[in-house]
Amino acid sequence: MSNYEQFETDGMVTLRRDGKGAPLVILPGAMADAYTWKAVADALQVPNPVIIVNRRGRAPSRGLGENYDLQVEIDDLNTLVKSLAEPVHLFAWSYGALIAIQAVASGLMVRSLIAYEPVSCPFVPDATEPIRRAVAAGDTGLAVELINTLVSGFDASVVEALRTGPDWQKLCRLAEPAGEEIAAINNVEPDYVSYSTIQVPLTLMVGELTEGCEPYGTAFSRFQRTMPNARLARLRGQGHLAHVEAPELLAAEIGKILDSVFE
């Protein structure tokens, strides 16, 4: 397993692995933190430094704060990248991918961008208030159940398997900001025109099992239709959770894409 150092930049914690060349920044989405993505980072066969972001709302990073919205996340990403003093390669997943795309379209300088199943408005808006109420009542277990059923479309048996598994308490902690994050997604109308003008090497990544399916596949298709310059990378046999279910496969695909940037 690789060695990581923990750093803090303006209240946001990152895990960093040494290397040579331009850093690769990994930006997770909802129901994930930096530690969730370590298995992918460990499997990456790249010489570059690797930086995994622990976004706000996830201990030990700061809380969401008042007036939380998508722009807050974009500002966090800008602050981090500027602190590194050079353009980075940016890999982002789900809500993180929306943050990354919006940031790059708004002027954030990066060397390349890989966006794995970005989400956008409309994104299961009816799930926001039930999740918020569960969190406000202190029932984060119910929030995890709602996220898996109302958002991801899993049945009750999947939730029960999670409930008896080793990661249940961690999932409960990660559910705390999820209602606000879904609200933030749905409070911003995507600017697909600006997305289509992104000039850096851009890859849209999708799981083979996701395509055409609500809610992640339909969200992905909106980006794919409106970003004609993007390359498509398809993860065979995978859906939205390849970082959990097939980290080595995902890491290998990221490595191939980064190699192609330098061809």
C-alpha positions, -999 to +999 in steps of 0.1 A: +000+000+000+013+035-009+023+060+017+003+092+020+007+124+039-022+144+051-023+181+043-048+209+050-055+238+026-080+264+039-099+238+059-099+211+033-078+180+039-061+161+011-041+128+011-009+131-010+015+105-025+048+117-038+058+114-074+073+132-104+055+154-129+022+171-128+000+161-099-031+140-105-060+153-083-088+129-075-121+146-066-148+123-051-185+128-052-213+122-026-212+092-003-174+091-006-144+107+010-107+107+003-102+074+022-129+057+001-107+064-030-074+051-016-078+017-032-079+034-066-049+056-058-030+026-045-036+008-078-025+037-100+007+028-119+016+064-127+048+083-117+029+115-109+021+127-074-014+117-065-037+140-044-071+127-031-094+155-020-115+151+012-142+175+003-160+197+029-186+179+050-163+150+056-142+148+087-115+159+092-122+186+066-145+215+075-183+213+075-205+224+046-210+258+062-238+283+057-250+291+022-236+259+008-239+255-029-220+243-060-200+275-062-186+268-027-172+235-040-158+252-071-141+278-050-126+250-028-112+233-059-098+265-073-081+272-040-065+238-039-053+237-075-038+272-072-020+262-040-001+235-060+014+262-082+010+243-115-018+229-137-029+194-126-045+164-142-080+162-127-100+131-123-135+135-108-164+113-100-202+119-099-210+152-081-172+158-080-173+155-118-199+182-121-178+204-098-147+198-119-164+204-153-180+237-140-147+248-126-127+241-157-154+257-179-152+288-156-114+291-161-096+267-138-064+257-156-058+220-158-037+198-180-065+173-186-098+163-172-114+129-167-151+131-156-166+098-145-204+099-147-210+136-139-245+144-126-266+175-131-300+190-127-325+174-127-311+148-104-336+129-083-350+161-068-377+143-048-350+126-027-336+159-012-362+166+015-366+130+028-328+127+032-326+161+048-353+152+073-336+119+082-303+137+088-320+164+109-337+138+130-303+121+136-313+090+117-284+087+093-292+050+088-325+060+072-306+086+051-283+058+038-313+037+030-330+066+011-298+073-008-295+037-019-332+033-028-345+067-039-313+078-056-294+048-067-324+026-073-312-005-053-337-027-035-340-034+002-318-064+001-288-043-009-295-020+020-297-049+044-264-062+032-248-029+037-264-026+072-247-058+083-214-050+066-183-035+080-188-001+064-222+008+077-211+034+103-189+050+077-218+052+052-239+068+079-213+095+084-210+101+047-248+104+044-248+136+066-241+161+038-259+141+010-292+160+011-275+194+008-253+181-020-283+168-040-300+202-034-269+219-047-269+199-079-306+207-085-302+244-077-279+250-107-289+249-143-260+233-162-243+256-187-237+230-214-227+257-239-197+266-218-189+230-212-187+224-249-159+250-252-135+232-228-102+230-247-080+208-225-079+170-232-113+158-219-126+123-213-161+113-202-160+080-185-191+058-180-197+023-166-211-001-192-240-010-168-249+027-162-256+037-198-293+046-204-303+039-167-317+064-143-303+085-127-266+083-135-268+071-171-294+097-181-274+125-165-243+113-182-260+113-216-268+150-212-230+157-210-221+134-237-246+150-262-233+185-255-196+179-252-187+166-287-149+171-283-148+147-253-133+112-257-155+084-243-141+058-220-164+029-211-157+006-181-167-029-190-189-047-166-191-017-142-216+008-131-214+039-109-193+024-082-162+010-099-140+027-073-155+002-048-161-028-069-132-027-093-105-002-082-077-019-102-097-018-134-106+019-128-070+028-120-058+010-151-082+030-173-071+063-157-035+054-164-042+046-200-060+079-204-031+098-188-007+080-211-027+091-241-025+128-231+013+126-236+012+108-270 
